[in-house]
Amino acid sequence: MKRDPRTIVLTLARCLKLQCPACGRAPIFGRPFNVKVRCTACGVIFKREEGFFVGAIMANVVATEILILLVYLVSLSIRNLDEQRMLTVLFIVGLTFPLAFYHHSWSLWLGLDHLIEGLPRDEKSK
């Protein structure tokens, strides 16, 4: 299925704002770290079968590893940074970034699924 570039940009923008990738009118998360079951505005289903969001978890892990590597490479160029401080900084990045990126990784994974095959709608909400 071929997608218009504007549709892709619009969907990704909605995901970055943590809004429904299909309509953009309702948030994906009801509470912190808790994905809603479905969109309250258009009825698309967010919570899918068991294992659906393994990709979102993988994306979060990979993004964290890339960021840790980048911070490490930058810290190598800082001459007065000893090994203990470098490890402390890397440890803090490794703990805080996955928590900060958690919602966006799930949202982007949901948006990617919407762009590839479309999100299923809840028949009861029609």
C-alpha positions as CSV (number, residue, x, y, z in Angstrom):
1,M,0.0,0.0,0.0
2,K,1.5,3.3,-1.1
3,R,1.2,6.2,1.4
4,D,1.3,9.9,0.6
5,P,4.3,11.5,2.2
6,R,2.0,14.1,4.0
7,T,0.1,11.2,5.6
8,I,3.4,9.7,6.9
9,V,4.5,13.1,8.3
10,L,1.1,13.7,9.9
11,T,1.0,10.2,11.5
12,L,4.5,10.6,12.9
13,A,3.7,14.1,14.2
14,R,0.6,12.7,16.0
15,C,2.8,9.9,17.5
16,L,5.4,12.4,18.7
17,K,2.5,14.2,20.5
18,L,1.4,10.9,21.9
19,Q,-2.0,11.2,20.1
20,C,-3.9,8.5,18.2
21,P,-2.1,7.9,14.9
22,A,-5.4,7.4,13.1
23,C,-7.3,10.5,14.1
24,G,-5.0,12.6,16.3
25,R,-7.9,13.6,18.6
26,A,-7.3,11.5,21.7
27,P,-4.2,10.5,23.8
28,I,-2.8,7.0,23.6
29,F,-2.0,6.9,27.3
30,G,-4.6,7.1,30.0
31,R,-2.0,7.2,32.8
32,P,1.8,7.2,32.8
33,F,3.1,3.8,31.5
34,N,-0.4,2.6,30.7
35,V,-1.6,2.4,27.1
36,K,-5.4,2.8,26.6
37,V,-7.3,-0.2,25.2
38,R,-8.7,1.9,22.3
39,C,-9.0,5.5,21.1
40,T,-11.9,7.3,22.8
41,A,-12.4,9.4,19.6
42,C,-12.3,7.0,16.7
43,G,-12.4,3.6,18.3
44,V,-9.1,2.1,16.8
45,I,-7.7,-0.6,19.1
46,F,-4.4,0.2,20.8
47,K,-3.9,-2.8,22.9
48,R,-3.5,-5.8,20.7
49,E,-2.6,-9.4,21.0
50,E,0.0,-10.6,23.4
51,G,3.5,-9.7,22.1
52,F,2.4,-6.9,19.8
53,F,4.5,-4.3,21.5
54,V,7.7,-6.3,21.7
55,G,8.9,-4.2,18.8
56,A,8.3,-1.0,20.9
57,I,10.3,-2.5,23.7
58,M,13.1,-3.4,21.2
59,A,13.1,0.1,19.7
60,N,13.4,1.6,23.2
61,V,16.4,-0.8,24.0
62,V,18.1,-0.1,20.7
63,A,17.6,3.7,21.0
64,T,19.0,3.6,24.6
65,E,22.1,1.6,23.4
66,I,22.8,4.0,20.6
67,L,22.5,7.0,23.0
68,I,24.8,5.3,25.5
69,L,27.4,4.7,22.7
70,L,27.1,8.3,21.5
71,V,27.6,9.6,25.1
72,Y,30.5,7.3,25.6
73,L,32.2,8.5,22.3
74,V,31.7,12.1,23.3
75,S,33.0,11.5,26.8
76,L,36.2,10.0,25.3
77,S,36.9,13.4,23.8
78,I,36.7,15.1,27.2
79,R,40.2,14.7,28.6
80,N,39.6,15.6,32.2
81,L,36.8,13.1,32.6
82,D,38.0,10.1,34.6
83,E,36.7,6.6,34.2
84,Q,34.5,6.6,37.3
85,R,32.7,9.8,36.3
86,M,32.2,8.4,32.7
87,L,30.7,5.2,34.1
88,T,28.4,7.3,36.4
89,V,27.2,9.4,33.5
90,L,26.6,6.3,31.3
91,F,24.7,4.6,34.1
92,I,22.4,7.6,34.6
93,V,21.8,7.8,30.9
94,G,21.1,4.1,30.8
95,L,18.5,4.4,33.6
96,T,16.7,7.6,32.6
97,F,16.5,7.5,28.8
98,P,14.4,4.3,28.6
99,L,11.9,5.8,31.0
100,A,11.8,9.1,29.2
101,F,11.5,7.5,25.8
102,Y,9.0,4.8,26.9
103,H,5.8,6.5,25.8
104,H,7.3,7.7,22.5
105,S,8.6,4.2,21.5
106,W,5.1,2.7,22.1
107,S,3.5,5.6,20.2
108,L,5.8,5.3,17.2
109,W,5.4,1.6,17.1
110,L,1.7,2.0,17.0
111,G,2.0,4.7,14.3
112,L,4.2,2.4,12.2
113,D,1.7,-0.4,12.4
114,H,-1.0,2.1,11.4
115,L,1.0,3.2,8.4
116,I,1.8,-0.4,7.3
117,E,-1.5,-2.2,7.8
118,G,-3.9,0.1,9.5
119,L,-5.2,-0.2,13.0
120,P,-8.3,-2.3,13.6
121,R,-11.4,-0.6,14.8
122,D,-13.6,-1.6,17.7
123,E,-16.9,-2.6,16.2
124,K,-18.8,-1.5,19.4
125,S,-17.7,2.1,19.1
126,K,-19.2,2.6,15.6
